[in-house]
Amino acid sequence: MQRSQQIDARAEEVEATADDPRVAADAPDTFECGGLEVLYEEDPARRCDACAEEVRDDDEGYGLAGAGEYMQARGRDVRFEAVPLCGRCGTAIFAAAMQRWEIEDEEG
């Protein structure tokens, strides 16, 4: 079989699969398409970087909404990125970090 015949046969398989009612039943009816501008849209609500919930100042008795900071190091280039955290996630991340620090101190 020549290369062009193989390509034609594969194209027919794909078309047959698209017409298969089992595939069509699971396929979504619509889809969304976006460009790079979607990646850089500003969300009017501040969202927690850990759980994606909206960050509020009156966050369920935790006092203040928190913030985290990512550090990225590549060679001599070091970058920091501040991210919002809700009170619940900020407290949980802080407690986990303190627990790990305590374990490292005990091990020496």
N, CA, C and O of each residue as an XYZ file, in Angstrom:
432
protein
N       0.857     -1.180      0.000
C       0.000      0.000      0.000
C       0.900      1.239      0.000
O       1.848      1.335      0.780
N       0.591      2.161     -0.869
C       1.382      3.384     -0.949
C       1.008      4.343      0.171
O      -0.042      4.217      0.800
N       1.876      5.285      0.399
C       1.690      6.258      1.485
C       0.375      7.029      1.330
O      -0.337      7.230      2.314
N       0.050      7.455      0.126
C      -1.195      8.224     -0.079
C      -2.424      7.360      0.201
O      -3.428      7.856      0.712
N      -2.347      6.065     -0.133
C      -3.460      5.176      0.150
C      -3.621      4.960      1.654
O      -4.742      4.847      2.151
N      -2.488      4.902      2.385
C      -2.541      4.749      3.834
C      -3.193      5.970      4.474
O      -4.008      5.847      5.389
N      -2.825      7.139      3.983
C      -3.397      8.381      4.525
C      -4.896      8.433      4.258
O      -5.674      8.803      5.137
N      -5.306      8.059      3.030
C      -6.728      8.051      2.692
C      -7.501      7.063      3.564
O      -8.610      7.357      4.010
N      -6.906      5.880      3.807
C      -7.570      4.873      4.642
C      -7.727      5.385      6.070
O      -8.770      5.189      6.693
N      -6.702      6.032      6.579
C      -6.770      6.584      7.948
C      -7.820      7.693      8.028
O      -8.543      7.788      9.020
N      -7.906      8.514      7.014
C      -8.904      9.591      6.995
C     -10.313      9.002      7.015
O     -11.197      9.537      7.685
N     -10.528      7.907      6.287
C     -11.833      7.256      6.284
C     -12.161      6.677      7.662
O     -13.314      6.723      8.091
N     -11.150      6.127      8.366
C     -11.362      5.612      9.727
C     -11.794      6.728     10.665
O     -12.707      6.554     11.472
N     -11.136      7.867     10.555
C     -11.459      9.006     11.423
C     -12.874      9.489     11.146
O     -13.624      9.774     12.080
N     -13.249      9.585      9.879
C     -14.601     10.007      9.529
C     -15.640      9.027     10.050
O     -16.688      9.439     10.547
N     -15.358      7.727      9.941
C     -16.286      6.713     10.436
C     -16.439      6.807     11.942
O     -17.536      6.620     12.469
N     -15.334      7.101     12.650
C     -15.388      7.245     14.099
C     -16.237      8.452     14.491
O     -16.982      8.404     15.471
N     -16.123      9.518     13.732
C     -16.901     10.724     14.030
C     -18.390     10.482     13.831
O     -19.215     11.103     14.501
N     -18.736      9.590     12.921
C     -20.147      9.286     12.670
C     -20.692      8.225     13.624
O     -21.898      7.979     13.641
N     -19.838      7.604     14.406
C     -20.242      6.553     15.343
C     -21.138      7.168     16.426
O     -20.715      8.126     17.073
N     -22.352      6.661     16.650
C     -23.255      7.266     17.643
C     -22.712      7.183     19.068
O     -23.052      8.031     19.894
N     -21.881      6.190     19.382
C     -21.317      6.096     20.732
C     -20.358      7.247     21.001
O     -20.325      7.782     22.109
N     -19.586      7.629     20.003
C     -18.656      8.741     20.163
C     -19.422     10.054     20.214
O     -19.129     10.919     21.040
N     -20.395     10.202     19.340
C     -21.159     11.443     19.272
C     -21.958     11.688     20.549
O     -22.160     12.842     20.927
N     -22.419     10.630     21.226
C     -23.208     10.795     22.444
C     -22.348     11.350     23.579
O     -22.839     12.114     24.411
N     -21.084     10.977     23.619
C     -20.200     11.451     24.681
C     -19.561     12.791     24.371
O     -19.074     13.473     25.272
N     -19.560     13.169     23.114
C     -18.891     14.406     22.717
C     -19.731     15.617     23.131
O     -20.958     15.582     23.034
N     -19.078     16.680     23.589
C     -19.839     17.880     23.948
C     -20.424     18.539     22.706
O     -19.868     18.447     21.612
N     -21.557     19.204     22.899
C     -22.215     19.863     21.773
C     -21.484     21.127     21.352
O     -21.451     21.476     20.172
N     -20.908     21.798     22.312
C     -20.220     23.045     22.009
C     -18.839     23.033     22.651
O     -18.565     22.229     23.542
N     -17.998     23.905     22.202
C     -16.701     24.083     22.804
C     -16.355     25.557     22.744
O     -16.924     26.315     21.958
N     -15.423     25.946     23.576
C     -14.995     27.336     23.599
C     -13.565     27.415     23.128
O     -12.760     26.520     23.385
N     -13.266     28.462     22.455
C     -11.922     28.669     21.939
C     -11.496     30.075     22.349
O     -12.287     31.015     22.274
N     -10.267     30.214     22.775
C      -9.781     31.526     23.178
C      -8.327     31.682     22.804
O      -7.614     30.702     22.589
N      -7.906     32.905     22.731
C      -6.517     33.190     22.418
C      -5.711     33.430     23.678
O      -6.169     33.155     24.787
N      -4.526     33.936     23.497
C      -3.645     34.198     24.633
C      -4.187     35.265     25.571
O      -3.834     35.288     26.750
N      -5.031     36.140     25.067
C      -5.568     37.204     25.923
C      -6.376     36.632     27.078
O      -6.491     37.275     28.122
N      -6.940     35.433     26.915
C      -7.703     34.795     27.984
C      -6.797     34.483     29.177
O      -7.235     34.551     30.326
N      -5.553     34.147     28.907
C      -4.615     33.825     29.987
C      -4.288     35.038     30.851
O      -3.962     34.889     32.029
N      -4.372     36.212     30.287
C      -3.946     37.411     31.000
C      -5.104     38.295     31.448
O      -4.887     39.439     31.847
N      -6.327     37.782     31.387
C      -7.467     38.554     31.859
C      -7.390     38.726     33.370
O      -6.992     37.809     34.089
N      -7.763     39.876     33.831
C      -7.793     40.147     35.269
C      -9.129     39.705     35.829
O     -10.178     40.058     35.290
N      -9.101     38.942     36.898
C     -10.319     38.520     37.575
C     -10.686     39.625     38.568
O      -9.871     39.966     39.425
N     -11.881     40.185     38.473
C     -12.222     41.278     39.381
C     -12.242     40.830     40.844
O     -11.997     41.645     41.733
N     -12.524     39.568     41.108
C     -12.521     39.056     42.474
C     -11.162     38.415     42.747
O     -10.648     37.653     41.929
N     -10.591     38.732     43.901
C      -9.337     38.080     44.280
C      -9.659     36.651     44.664
O     -10.572     36.422     45.457
N      -8.946     35.699     44.133
C      -9.185     34.282     44.384
C      -7.972     33.667     45.055
O      -6.828     34.000     44.742
N      -8.246     32.766     45.982
C      -7.202     32.035     46.690
C      -6.435     31.177     45.687
O      -7.035     30.496     44.856
N      -5.120     31.215     45.771
C      -4.307     30.464     44.834
C      -4.346     28.965     45.122
O      -4.038     28.168     44.237
N      -4.716     28.566     46.333
C      -4.748     27.155     46.695
C      -6.105     26.508     46.402
O      -6.147     25.395     45.877
N      -7.210     27.175     46.726
C      -8.529     26.547     46.568
C      -9.438     27.282     45.579
O     -10.536     26.801     45.298
N      -9.021     28.411     45.053
C      -9.751     29.208     44.059
C     -11.030     29.845     44.600
O     -11.842     30.345     43.822
N     -11.220     29.836     45.909
C     -12.372     30.536     46.488
C     -12.074     32.038     46.528
O     -10.917     32.458     46.554
N     -13.137     32.825     46.533
C     -12.956     34.277     46.599
C     -12.377     34.659     47.961
O     -12.844     34.181     48.995
N     -11.371     35.513     47.958
C     -10.728     35.955     49.199
C     -11.493     37.157     49.735
O     -11.663     38.162     49.045
N     -11.950     37.036     50.973
C     -12.670     38.128     51.635
C     -11.891     38.550     52.876
O     -11.150     37.752     53.450
N     -12.059     39.784     53.280
C     -11.355     40.263     54.471
C     -11.956     39.693     55.751
O     -11.247     39.516     56.741
N     -13.244     39.406     55.742
C     -13.910     38.832     56.924
C     -14.018     37.316     56.749
O     -15.124     36.784     56.661
N     -12.895     36.625     56.698
C     -12.845     35.223     56.286
C     -13.039     34.268     57.458
O     -12.062     33.779     58.026
N     -14.279     34.002     57.822
C     -14.682     32.957     58.755
C     -13.890     32.932     60.062
O     -13.509     31.861     60.533
N     -13.649     34.064     60.629
C     -13.003     34.094     61.933
C     -11.493     33.940     61.898
O     -10.867     33.858     62.955
N     -10.894     33.900     60.729
C      -9.447     33.772     60.657
C      -8.754     35.127     60.754
O      -7.526     35.197     60.708
N      -9.506     36.172     60.885
C      -8.904     37.491     61.023
C      -8.674     38.122     59.670
O      -9.596     38.686     59.081
N      -7.473     38.033     59.179
C      -7.122     38.662     57.915
C      -6.907     37.616     56.827
O      -6.473     36.493     57.082
N      -7.226     38.026     55.623
C      -6.913     37.161     54.496
C      -5.398     37.141     54.333
O      -4.732     38.145     54.589
N      -4.868     36.041     53.922
C      -3.422     35.891     53.832
C      -2.889     36.110     52.438
O      -3.621     36.449     51.508
N      -1.620     35.910     52.323
C      -0.942     35.982     51.038
C       0.235     35.030     51.082
O       0.852     34.828     52.128
N       0.533     34.458     49.954
C       1.689     33.578     49.843
C       2.659     34.178     48.860
O       2.365     35.184     48.216
N       3.800     33.570     48.746
C       4.789     34.078     47.806
C       5.539     32.906     47.190
O       6.094     32.062     47.893
N       5.545     32.873     45.872
C       6.319     31.868     45.154
C       7.706     32.433     44.896
O       7.859     33.615     44.586
N       8.707     31.587     45.025
C      10.061     31.985     44.682
C      10.542     31.064     43.572
O      10.509     29.841     43.711
N      10.985     31.649     42.483
C      11.521     30.876     41.370
C      12.972     31.279     41.173
O      13.278     32.460     41.010
N      13.850     30.313     41.186
C      15.272     30.588     40.996
C      15.767     29.824     39.786
O      15.576     28.612     39.678
N      16.392     30.527     38.899
C      17.009     29.917     37.724
C      18.369     30.574     37.553
O      18.479     31.718     37.114
N      19.398     29.823     37.911
C      20.740     30.396     37.879
C      20.836     31.487     38.929
O      20.547     31.264     40.104
N      21.243     32.657     38.495
C      21.330     33.802     39.427
C      20.066     34.650     39.428
O      19.938     35.579     40.225
N      19.145     34.334     38.545
C      17.893     35.076     38.451
C      16.894     34.518     39.464
O      16.547     33.338     39.417
N      16.435     35.370     40.378
C      15.457     34.971     41.388
C      14.233     35.865     41.228
O      14.344     37.091     41.201
N      13.065     35.236     41.123
C      11.814     35.989     40.966
C      10.858     35.620     42.081
O      10.816     34.470     42.520
N      10.094     36.592     42.536
C       9.085     36.387     43.560
C       7.728     36.788     42.983
O       7.617     37.764     42.241
N       6.712     36.025     43.336
C       5.356     36.335     42.899
C       4.429     36.225     44.101
O       4.304     35.154     44.695
N       3.784     37.322     44.460
C       2.845     37.317     45.585
C       1.492     36.820     45.091
O       1.005     37.253     44.047
N       0.890     35.908     45.853
C      -0.417     35.356     45.493
C      -1.343     35.454     46.704
O      -0.891     35.315     47.840
N      -2.640     35.694     46.471
C      -3.580     35.763     47.592
C      -3.936     34.377     48.110
O      -3.992     33.412     47.348
N      -4.175     34.289     49.411
C      -4.644     33.062     50.060
C      -5.816     33.406     50.959
O      -5.809     34.444     51.621
N      -6.819     32.548     50.989
C      -7.917     32.764     51.927
C      -7.408     32.419     53.330
O      -6.355     31.797     53.470
N      -8.128     32.809     54.336
C      -7.695     32.572     55.707
C      -7.518     31.097     56.022
O      -6.570     30.720     56.712
N      -8.416     30.263     55.528
C      -8.335     28.829     55.799
C      -7.071     28.223     55.184
O      -6.346     27.502     55.870
N      -6.795     28.495     53.923
C      -5.620     27.919     53.258
C      -4.328     28.507     53.809
O      -3.345     27.788     53.986
N      -4.323     29.800     54.080
C      -3.132     30.414     54.650
C      -2.775     29.801     55.991
O      -1.604     29.539     56.268
N      -3.778     29.573     56.821
C      -3.547     28.954     58.129
C      -3.063     27.519     57.976
O      -2.147     27.098     58.682
N      -3.664     26.765     57.066
C      -3.274     25.366     56.862
C      -1.851     25.257     56.323
O      -1.089     24.400     56.771
N      -1.484     26.099     55.382
C      -0.130     26.068     54.822
C       0.881     26.476     55.880
O       1.951     25.875     55.977
N       0.557     27.496     56.677
C       1.451     27.928     57.745
C       1.663     26.815     58.772
O       2.792     26.556     59.188
N       0.567     26.155     59.179
C       0.680     25.084     60.180
C       1.508     23.917     59.638
O       2.316     23.343     60.369
N       1.317     23.560     58.369
C       2.095     22.470     57.774
C       3.569     22.835     57.697
O       4.427     21.995     57.969
N       3.875     24.073     57.332
C       5.270     24.502     57.256
C       5.926     24.497     58.634
O       7.071     24.066     58.777
N       5.206     24.975     59.646
C       5.768     24.987     61.001
C       5.999     23.569     61.512
O       6.992     23.317     62.194
N       5.106     22.647     61.197
C       5.255     21.259     61.611
C       6.494     20.638     60.959
O       7.255     19.932     61.621
N       6.694     20.893     59.684
C       7.884     20.360     58.997
C       9.164     20.967     59.571
O      10.173     20.277     59.717
N       9.120     22.239     59.889
C      10.295     22.901     60.445
C      10.638     22.275     61.802
O      11.803     22.025     62.110
N       9.609     22.034     62.592
C       9.810     21.432     63.897
C      10.406     20.024     63.777
O      11.282     19.653     64.559
N       9.934     19.246     62.804
C      10.465     17.901     62.586
C      11.930     17.966     62.178
O      12.738     17.160     62.639
N      12.281     18.923     61.313
C      13.676     19.059     60.886
C      14.562     19.466     62.054
O      15.698     19.005     62.160
N      14.049     20.335     62.942
C      14.832     20.743     64.112
C      15.098     19.568     65.056
O      16.174     19.468     65.644
N      14.117     18.690     65.192
C      14.286     17.529     66.071
C      15.295     16.539     65.502
O      16.039     15.908     66.253
N      15.323     16.401     64.173
C      16.243     15.453     63.552
C      17.666     15.992     63.532
O      18.617     15.213     63.466
N      17.826     17.280     63.586
C      19.145     17.876     63.666
C      19.658     18.339     62.418
O      20.770     18.864     62.364
